[in-house]
């Protein structure tokens, strides 16, 4: 007998397969039409089942954010994996272990000492594939554009080391999340493009290869107006989308595939609130990159019985739900279920070990049709 949402323990992570498929197809079609390869960032999904869906019709390259993910996806049959967090020498043996299993696990650095450590590690016959990270304006990691200090020195150390492939350059345009218009995102996308294309041209002009020019972020992948010189894009959250992506215009209100199922555990008419059993651990405390809005809080209630119902505060296992209008408590009896749409799907999903998959095109999303596993940890 199939489970329904009423049968699940709460809190639970719910994934709408129909919306997921639409989101994956939209990005897949867009990048294919732009002539850019898709290397989906699976730090969001952390699921082999979703990863396989994401690369359908593409060459199977993926991005991950932890070595645990790299091992998990390698076991799932993926062989071109980009570990897109700056490598440190202590992690090189773990990289080598996977590469010896015919997994092309690629790494990144923006540091010449690390580049030299990679070159030294390759002297015993092991191989490495390395990207140089460029800061295109996000201010997180990478050689800052336009100065690109040390770019050619790092490139030369990598290129001249036997057993080391200088794979290319990459960036993450994380500052696109702080834009609120399509034009603003497009401007960041062009900044992203110029930063990595300029870096690639400098490397090539110095007589070294730079085969892959890799951009990243869902907003810039959706709204870039010029991909010239970029060979691949690494969007991630597009598979699920979330309130943050909706606010900045990367998706529409009907494109949010992920939600948290929670139970109503308390009525508090004197403060016009209900309490649910999904708090900070189940929802995360990530608020939107936009200016904090009380109507959004830590997630909004899907199909609410009152206007603008949102989780306005969290303790560890409690979510405080409020509305602009009087809450109709008769519509939300103790034990009833609500679904919370997250601000940031990646962080919300991190607390769970599985997705309960529903399909809104089959029965409105009431029946669990599959479960997908997830990998967590580092």
C-alpha positions as CSV (number, residue, x, y, z in Angstrom):
1,X,0.0,0.0,0.0
2,X,1.4,3.4,-1.0
3,X,2.2,5.9,1.7
4,X,0.5,9.3,1.6
5,X,1.8,12.5,3.1
6,X,-0.5,11.8,6.1
7,X,1.5,8.6,6.8
8,X,4.9,10.1,7.0
9,X,6.8,11.0,10.1
10,X,7.4,14.7,10.5
11,X,9.4,16.7,9.8
12,X,10.0,15.1,6.4
13,X,11.7,16.3,3.2
14,X,9.2,16.3,0.2
15,X,10.3,16.5,-3.4
16,X,7.8,17.0,-6.2
17,X,9.1,14.9,-9.1
18,X,7.1,16.7,-11.8
19,X,8.5,20.1,-10.8
20,X,12.0,18.6,-10.5
21,X,11.8,17.3,-14.1
22,X,10.6,20.6,-15.4
23,X,13.4,22.5,-13.7
24,X,16.0,20.0,-15.0
25,X,14.7,20.2,-18.5
26,X,14.6,24.0,-18.5
27,X,18.2,24.3,-17.6
28,X,19.3,21.4,-19.8
29,X,17.6,23.0,-22.9
30,X,18.9,26.4,-22.1
31,X,22.5,25.5,-21.9
32,X,22.3,23.1,-24.9
33,X,20.9,25.8,-27.0
34,X,23.6,28.2,-25.8
35,X,26.3,25.6,-26.8
36,X,27.6,25.3,-23.2
37,X,28.2,22.0,-21.5
38,X,26.2,21.3,-18.3
39,X,28.2,20.3,-15.2
40,X,25.4,20.3,-12.5
41,X,26.5,21.1,-9.0
42,X,25.0,18.2,-7.0
43,X,25.8,19.8,-3.6
44,X,22.1,20.8,-3.6
45,X,20.6,17.4,-4.5
46,X,23.3,15.1,-3.0
47,X,21.4,12.2,-4.6
48,X,22.5,9.7,-7.3
49,X,18.9,9.4,-8.5
50,X,18.6,13.1,-9.1
51,X,22.1,13.3,-10.5
52,X,21.3,10.8,-13.1
53,X,18.2,12.7,-14.1
54,X,20.2,16.0,-14.2
55,X,22.8,14.7,-16.7
56,X,20.4,13.0,-19.1
57,X,21.3,14.0,-22.6
58,X,24.6,15.4,-21.5
59,X,28.1,13.8,-21.0
60,X,27.7,13.0,-17.3
61,X,30.2,15.6,-15.8
62,X,29.1,16.8,-12.4
63,X,30.3,19.1,-9.5
64,X,30.4,18.2,-5.8
65,X,31.3,20.1,-2.7
66,X,32.7,17.4,-0.4
67,X,34.9,14.3,-0.7
68,X,32.1,12.3,0.8
69,X,29.9,13.4,-2.2
70,X,32.8,12.5,-4.6
71,X,33.0,9.0,-3.2
72,X,29.2,8.5,-3.2
73,X,28.7,9.7,-6.8
74,X,31.7,7.7,-8.0
75,X,30.1,4.6,-6.5
76,X,27.0,5.6,-8.4
77,X,28.8,5.4,-11.7
78,X,29.9,9.1,-12.2
79,X,33.4,9.4,-13.5
80,X,34.1,13.1,-14.3
81,X,33.7,14.8,-10.9
82,X,34.8,18.3,-10.0
83,X,35.4,18.9,-6.3
84,X,34.8,22.6,-6.3
85,X,36.2,23.6,-2.9
86,X,39.8,24.7,-2.6
87,X,42.0,21.7,-2.1
88,X,44.5,21.4,0.7
89,X,47.5,19.1,0.6
90,X,46.2,16.9,3.4
91,X,43.3,15.9,1.2
92,X,45.4,14.9,-1.9
93,X,45.7,11.2,-0.8
94,X,41.9,11.0,-0.8
95,X,41.8,12.5,-4.3
96,X,44.4,10.1,-5.4
97,X,42.5,7.1,-4.0
98,X,39.5,7.9,-6.3
99,X,41.6,8.8,-9.3
100,X,43.3,5.4,-9.0
101,X,39.8,3.9,-9.5
102,X,39.5,5.6,-12.9
103,X,37.5,8.5,-11.6
104,X,38.6,11.8,-13.0
105,X,38.2,13.7,-9.8
106,X,39.3,17.3,-10.5
107,X,40.3,19.9,-7.9
108,X,40.8,23.6,-7.6
109,X,43.3,26.0,-6.1
110,X,44.2,29.7,-6.1
111,X,47.4,29.3,-4.2
112,X,50.9,28.7,-5.5
113,X,52.0,26.8,-2.4
114,X,49.2,24.3,-3.0
115,X,50.0,24.1,-6.7
116,X,53.5,23.1,-5.7
117,X,52.2,20.5,-3.3
118,X,50.1,19.0,-6.0
119,X,53.1,18.9,-8.3
120,X,55.2,17.2,-5.6
121,X,52.4,14.7,-5.0
122,X,52.4,13.8,-8.6
123,X,56.1,12.8,-8.6
124,X,55.3,9.2,-7.5
125,X,53.3,8.6,-10.6
126,X,49.9,9.8,-9.5
127,X,48.0,12.2,-11.7
128,X,45.9,15.3,-10.9
129,X,43.5,17.5,-12.9
130,X,43.4,21.1,-11.5
131,X,41.4,24.2,-12.1
132,X,42.6,27.7,-11.0
133,X,39.9,29.6,-9.2
134,X,39.0,33.2,-10.2
135,X,37.1,35.7,-8.1
136,X,34.7,37.3,-10.5
137,X,33.2,39.6,-7.8
138,X,31.7,37.4,-5.2
139,X,34.6,37.9,-2.8
140,X,34.7,34.4,-1.5
141,X,37.7,32.6,-3.1
142,X,39.9,32.9,-6.2
143,X,42.4,35.3,-7.8
144,X,40.7,38.7,-7.9
145,X,39.7,40.0,-11.4
146,X,40.9,42.0,-13.2
147,X,44.4,42.0,-11.6
148,X,44.5,38.1,-11.4
149,X,47.7,38.2,-9.3
150,X,49.9,35.1,-9.6
151,X,47.7,33.5,-12.3
152,X,50.5,32.6,-14.7
153,X,52.9,31.5,-11.9
154,X,50.3,29.0,-10.6
155,X,49.4,27.9,-14.1
156,X,53.1,27.3,-14.9
157,X,53.7,25.2,-11.8
158,X,50.7,23.0,-12.7
159,X,51.4,22.8,-16.4
160,X,55.1,22.0,-16.1
161,X,54.5,19.2,-13.4
162,X,54.6,15.7,-14.9
163,X,51.3,14.0,-14.2
164,X,49.3,17.2,-13.6
165,X,46.7,18.5,-16.0
166,X,46.0,22.2,-16.0
167,X,42.3,21.7,-16.6
168,X,41.2,25.3,-16.9
169,X,39.8,28.1,-14.9
170,X,36.6,28.4,-12.9
171,X,34.5,30.9,-10.9
172,X,31.4,31.0,-8.8
173,X,29.3,34.2,-9.3
174,X,27.7,34.0,-5.9
175,X,27.1,37.8,-5.9
176,X,24.3,37.1,-8.4
177,X,22.2,36.0,-5.4
178,X,22.2,39.6,-4.2
179,X,20.6,41.0,-7.4
180,X,16.9,41.6,-7.6
181,X,16.4,42.2,-11.3
182,X,17.1,40.2,-14.5
183,X,19.2,43.1,-15.7
184,X,21.2,43.0,-12.5
185,X,21.8,39.3,-12.8
186,X,22.7,39.6,-16.5
187,X,25.3,42.3,-15.5
188,X,26.9,39.9,-12.9
189,X,26.8,37.1,-15.6
190,X,28.8,39.3,-17.9
191,X,31.3,40.1,-15.2
192,X,31.6,36.4,-14.5
193,X,32.2,35.7,-18.2
194,X,34.8,38.4,-18.6
195,X,36.7,37.3,-15.5
196,X,37.2,33.6,-16.5
197,X,37.5,34.3,-20.3
198,X,40.2,36.9,-19.6
199,X,42.1,34.5,-17.3
200,X,41.9,31.7,-19.9
201,X,43.2,34.1,-22.6
202,X,46.1,35.1,-20.4
203,X,47.1,31.5,-19.8
204,X,46.8,30.6,-23.5
205,X,48.8,33.7,-24.5
206,X,51.6,32.4,-22.3
207,X,51.7,29.2,-24.2
208,X,49.8,27.0,-21.8
209,X,46.5,25.1,-22.3
210,X,43.2,26.2,-20.7
211,X,40.6,23.8,-22.2
212,X,37.8,24.3,-19.7
213,X,36.3,27.7,-18.8
214,X,33.8,27.0,-16.1
215,X,31.1,29.4,-14.8
216,X,28.7,28.8,-12.0
217,X,25.4,29.8,-10.3
218,X,21.8,29.2,-11.2
219,X,20.9,32.9,-11.7
220,X,23.7,33.6,-14.2
221,X,23.1,30.3,-16.0
222,X,19.5,31.4,-16.4
223,X,20.0,35.0,-17.3
224,X,23.3,35.4,-19.0
225,X,23.0,37.1,-22.4
226,X,26.4,36.0,-23.7
227,X,28.2,32.8,-23.1
228,X,31.1,33.4,-25.5
229,X,34.3,31.8,-24.3
230,X,32.6,29.8,-21.6
231,X,32.7,26.0,-22.1
232,X,30.6,24.8,-19.2
233,X,28.3,26.0,-16.4
234,X,27.8,24.6,-13.0
235,X,24.3,25.6,-11.7
236,X,23.0,23.7,-8.7
237,X,19.9,24.9,-6.9
238,X,18.0,25.1,-10.1
239,X,16.9,21.5,-9.7
240,X,14.8,22.4,-6.7
241,X,14.7,26.2,-6.7
242,X,13.6,28.0,-3.5
243,X,12.1,31.2,-2.2
244,X,15.4,33.0,-2.7
245,X,15.6,32.0,-6.4
246,X,11.9,33.1,-6.8
247,X,12.6,36.5,-5.2
248,X,15.5,37.3,-7.5
249,X,13.7,36.1,-10.6
250,X,15.5,32.8,-11.4
251,X,12.3,30.9,-11.3
252,X,8.6,31.3,-10.8
253,X,6.3,30.5,-7.9
254,X,5.3,27.2,-9.4
255,X,9.0,26.0,-9.8
256,X,9.7,25.2,-6.2
257,X,10.1,21.4,-6.0
258,X,11.2,21.0,-2.4
259,X,9.2,21.5,0.8
260,X,9.3,20.3,4.4
261,X,6.3,18.5,5.7
262,X,5.5,19.5,9.3
263,X,2.8,18.8,11.9
264,X,0.8,21.4,13.7
265,X,1.6,20.9,17.4
266,X,0.1,24.0,19.1
267,X,-2.5,26.8,18.8
268,X,-1.8,30.3,20.2
269,X,-4.6,32.7,19.3
270,X,-3.4,35.4,21.7
271,X,-0.4,35.9,19.4
272,X,-2.1,34.7,16.2
273,X,0.3,31.8,15.8
274,X,0.5,28.1,15.4
275,X,3.5,26.0,16.3
276,X,4.9,23.3,14.1
277,X,7.4,20.5,14.7
278,X,9.9,21.9,12.1
279,X,12.4,24.3,13.6
280,X,15.9,25.5,13.0
281,X,17.3,22.0,12.4
282,X,14.5,21.0,10.0
283,X,14.3,24.3,8.1
284,X,17.7,25.9,8.7
285,X,18.0,29.5,9.7
286,X,18.9,30.8,6.3
287,X,16.9,33.8,5.4
288,X,16.7,35.2,1.9
289,X,19.6,37.1,0.5
290,X,17.1,39.9,0.1
291,X,16.4,42.3,3.0
292,X,14.7,40.2,5.7
293,X,11.0,40.2,5.2
294,X,8.7,39.2,8.1
295,X,6.2,37.7,5.6
296,X,8.9,35.3,4.5
297,X,10.8,34.5,7.7
298,X,12.3,31.1,7.6
299,X,10.0,29.7,5.0
300,X,6.4,30.2,3.9
301,X,3.4,27.8,4.1
302,X,2.3,26.3,0.9
303,X,-1.4,26.7,0.1
304,X,-2.0,28.6,3.3
305,X,-5.5,28.9,4.8
306,X,-4.7,32.6,5.7
307,X,-2.7,35.3,4.0
308,X,1.1,35.2,3.9
309,X,1.6,32.5,6.5
310,X,5.3,32.1,7.3
311,X,7.6,30.7,9.9
312,X,8.6,33.9,11.6
313,X,10.8,32.4,14.3
314,X,12.6,29.1,15.1
315,X,13.9,27.3,18.0
316,X,15.7,24.0,17.6
317,X,12.6,21.8,17.0
318,X,9.8,24.4,16.9
319,X,8.6,26.7,14.1
320,X,6.4,29.7,14.9
321,X,3.9,30.3,12.1
322,X,2.2,33.6,11.8
323,X,-0.1,35.4,9.4
324,X,-1.1,38.9,8.5
325,X,-4.8,37.8,8.9
326,X,-6.4,36.0,11.8
327,X,-5.5,32.3,11.5
328,X,-8.4,29.9,11.0
329,X,-7.5,27.4,13.6
330,X,-10.3,25.1,12.6
331,X,-8.5,24.6,9.3
332,X,-5.3,23.6,11.1
333,X,-6.2,21.2,13.9
334,X,-3.5,19.8,16.1
335,X,-1.8,17.0,14.1
336,X,-2.7,18.4,10.7
337,X,0.1,18.7,8.2
338,X,1.5,21.8,6.5
339,X,4.3,22.1,3.9
340,X,7.0,24.8,4.3
341,X,8.7,26.2,1.3
342,X,12.4,26.9,2.1
343,X,14.4,30.0,1.6
344,X,17.5,28.1,0.7
345,X,16.9,24.5,-0.5
346,X,20.5,23.4,-0.2
347,X,20.8,24.1,3.5
348,X,17.3,23.0,4.3
349,X,17.8,19.6,2.7
350,X,21.1,19.0,4.6
351,X,19.3,17.7,7.7
352,X,17.7,14.8,5.9
353,X,18.8,11.4,4.8
354,X,16.1,10.9,2.1
355,X,13.6,12.5,-0.1
356,X,10.0,11.4,0.0
357,X,9.0,11.8,-3.7
358,X,5.6,12.9,-4.8
359,X,4.3,13.9,-8.2
360,X,1.8,16.7,-8.5
361,X,0.9,15.6,-12.1
362,X,-0.3,12.2,-10.9
363,X,-2.6,12.9,-7.9
364,X,-1.8,16.5,-6.8
365,X,1.3,15.2,-5.0
366,X,-0.5,13.4,-2.2
367,X,1.0,9.9,-2.6
368,X,4.7,9.0,-2.1
369,X,5.8,7.4,-5.4
370,X,9.5,6.9,-4.6
371,X,12.2,7.6,-2.1
372,X,15.6,9.0,-3.1
373,X,18.6,8.7,-0.9
374,X,21.1,11.5,0.0
375,X,24.7,11.7,1.1
376,X,25.6,14.0,4.0
377,X,28.8,14.8,5.8
378,X,32.3,15.5,4.5
